[in-house]
Amino acid sequence: MNNYGIYKMIKIDSNLIKKLRSLTGAGFLNCKKALFATNNNIEESIDYLRKNDQYYAYNRSNNITKNGVIFTGISDNFAAIVEINSETDFVSRNIFFLDFAKKIISFTLKEKITELCKLIDLFDDERYTLISKFGENINIRKLSTLNGGTNITLGSYVHNMYLGALVSLDKVDKEFSKHIAMHIVSYRPEYIYIKDVPIKLLDRERSVYLALAGKLCKSNKILKKYVNGKIKKFIKNIVLTEQNFLLSPKKKVKNVLLEKGIKIIDFVCFRVGE
């Protein structure tokens, strides 16, 4: 049996392992090995990890991660999108980092993982191994999922591993679901329909435009037209169905949906670092 198997079988108080991990950021088995080697002495275990270059990962674990990749996938009426971050673009394009990200999305789809905290916990040891390998922080930052079903189509699209989207439609049309996902990545709306926009958000925007309009010294009719125009533009920027469709710019998304007899159930959009 190799050393990995031996340390896996050793029984150590789980509370001590948890405490050592929180203090050092080292992986589960490395903490177990350190505690075994030092007879469960926390301070000596910390020194043990430092001497074996396992404490280094903790020093990096709080660094800001602004670069990274986005992966999506669809399997068995389940769609997932994940964002994995690194400190530099150099690492985020490294084959080992990309393999780590691909492994995460594959596992997420296979096991239908819906909770980010669970995903982080499952891949924590591998994450710290990569942190030690590259000398910079790596994070599993975001996870979102959508469910399919009878007569529900799931679509996805990723642009340069930097922008990604999932969408669910109430009618089977795989090609169109991908086109809508492409549109979402390009225009990045926040809501599906006007009715989804919070009233408070619209009131806030209106109050800003009214304040600006007051400085124009124009008639009330012109000011009203100015404010309504600004609100209309604001809605177009954030509401998916009010936007001009990416592949048919002369038509709004809502008109294309009406022609096809399709409704958008839900969507998710990720951008690296946001």
N, C-alpha and C positions, 0 to 999 in steps of 0.2 A: 504493500500500500504506500502511495506517495505521501509527502508531508501534508499536502492539501487535505487528503482523506483523513489523516491522523488528527489534525487540528479540528476538522469538522465534527469528529466523534467525541472530542473532549468536552466534558460538561463544565461550564463556567457560569456563575450567576449572571443571568440576563440583565439585571439592573446594573451590574458593574460594567458589562459590555456597553450598555446604553450610555452610561455616564462617561466612559472613556471615549466613545464615539463623539459625544457632544463636546468634549474638551479638545479633541484632536482633529476630528473630521476624518479619521482613518476608517477603512472598511471593516465590516463585521468580523471576518476571519483574522484580519491583522490585529484587531483589538483582542480577540480571543487568544491568539498566539502570544501577544505581549503579556496579557494577564497570566497565562500559564507559565511563561518564562520567569515572571517576577513574583510568583506566588500570590497573585491577586492584589498586588500593591499598585495603586493608581499612579502615584508620583513616579515610581520606578518604571511603570508601563509607559508613561509619557516619554521618559528618557529613552526607553527601548525603541519606541516608534521613531523618535527623532534621530537616533543613531542609525536606524534602518531606512531613513528618508521617507517615512510614512507621515510625519507631521507636516511635511512641506505642503501637502494637499490642503490642509486646513488653512495655512497661511494664504493660499490663493482663493479659498472658497468664498470669500466675501468680495472679491474683485468684480467690477461691473462687466457684464457680458452684453455687448451691443451688436455683435455679429452672430451669424448662425444660419440655420437652414429650416425650411418648412417642408414637411412631407405629408401627403394625404394618401388615403387608400379606401377602397370599398370592398367589402366581402360579406356575403350572406346577409343582405339587408342591413348592413351596419357600415357606417362611414366614419372615419376619424381623421383629424388633422392635428399634427403636433409641431411644436416649435422647440428646437434644441439650440442653445446659445453657447457661444465662445467669446473670448475677449478680442480675438483678431480674425480677420477674413482668411488669413493663411491657415489657421487651424480648422476653420469651418469648411474648408475645401480639401482637407486632408482625407485620404482614403479610410483611415482608422476612425476618424470622427464620423464620416458619412456612413460607414458600416454600422457604427453604434446607433446612428439615427434610423437607419433602415431596419435594424433589429428591433428598435422600439416600436416603430409603426407596424411592423409585421406581428409582433407580440400583442400589441393593442387590438389589432383586428382579429387575431386568432382567439384571444381570451375575452374579447368585447369589454375592454377596460374603459370605464367612464370617469374614474376619479383620478385627478392629477397626483394627489398625495400617494395613492397606491402605486402608480407608475414610477414615481420618484423613489419610493422605498424599494421596489423590486429591482431597480437598476442602479441603486446607490453605490454598490461596490465597484461596478464597472465604470461608473462616472468618476469615482475617485482614482481609479487606475489610470484613466485618461488624463485627469488633472495632473497626476504625477508624471505621466509620460510627456505631456506637452508643456508643463510648467505654467499653465494658465487655467483660470476657472472655466468650468463647463456646467451648464444648467439645463435641466428639462423644464422649460419655462411655462408652456401652455399646452393644454389638451382640450379638444372639444369634439363632440360626436353627434351624429344624427342617425335616426332609425328609419328604415324603410319598411316595406310590407306590401300587401296586395294592392296593386295599381298605384304604388308610390315609387317614383324614380329618384335615385340618389345620383348626384353628379359632383364632380370635383375638377379642379384645375390648379396647377402650380406654375408660376412664372419665375424661372431662374432660381428656384428654391428660395426665393426672397418674399414672394407674395403667394398666398394660397387661399382657396375658398371651397366650401362644401355647400350644396343646395339640395333641397328635397322638393319634388313636384307631386301634385296629386294625380298624375297621369303618366303612363309608361311612354317615355320618349328620351332615350339615352343621349342621343345626339344633341337635342335641345337643352338637356340638363347641363351638358358640358359647355354649351354656348352661353347659358345664363351664368355659369360659374366663371367663365372668362370675363363676362361683362362685370360681374361683382369685383373681380380682381382689378379690373381696369378703372372702374368708377368708385369703388369702395363705399357703397351706401351704408347707412346705419339702420334703416327701417324698410319694411316691405311696402306698407301702405301709409297714406297720410294719416289715417286713423290711429296708427301705431305711434306717431310722434307725440310725446308728452305735451299737454297744453301749457305747462309751465315753461317749457323750452321755447315754444312759439311766442308766448307772452313776453319772455325775456328778450327775444330777438326783436319783436315789434317795438318794445320800449326803447331799445337802442336806436332803431331806425327813426322812431318818432323824435327822439332827441336830436338826431342828425338833421332830420327834415326841418326842425324848428329853426335851424341856422340858415336855411336857404332863402328865407323871406319871400316865399311864393304863396299863391292862393291855396286855400284849403283843398280845393279840387286837385290841384297839382301835387300837393303834399301827400294826399291820400293815395294818388296814383303811384307816387314815388315809393311809399311804404309798402303798398300791396305788391309792387314789382320786386322789391327787395325780398319780401317774404316768399314770393313765388320762386325766386331764384334760390333762396335758402332751402326750400322744400325739395327742389329739383336736385340739389347737391346731396341730400341725405336720404331721400326716399327712392328706393329701387324702381318701383312701378312708374314714377314720374320722370325718369331719365330717358333720354334717347337711346334706343337699343344699339349696342356696339356694332352688331353686324347689319343693322338696317337703321342708320342714323336719322332717317326721315320719319321713323315711327317711334313712339314711346314704348317702353317695355309693356305697359298695361295694354296697349293696342295689339301687340304681338301675342300676348297671352290670351287676349279675347279671341283673336283669329284662330288660335290653336285649341281653344277650350281648355286651357291649363291654368292652374293656380299655384302660386309659390307657397309652400307650407312653412319653410324656414330656411335660413342660410347662416353661414359663419364665414368670417373673413379674417385672416391673420396677415400681419406684416412683421417681418423680423425686427425685433427691438421695441415694438409698441406694446 
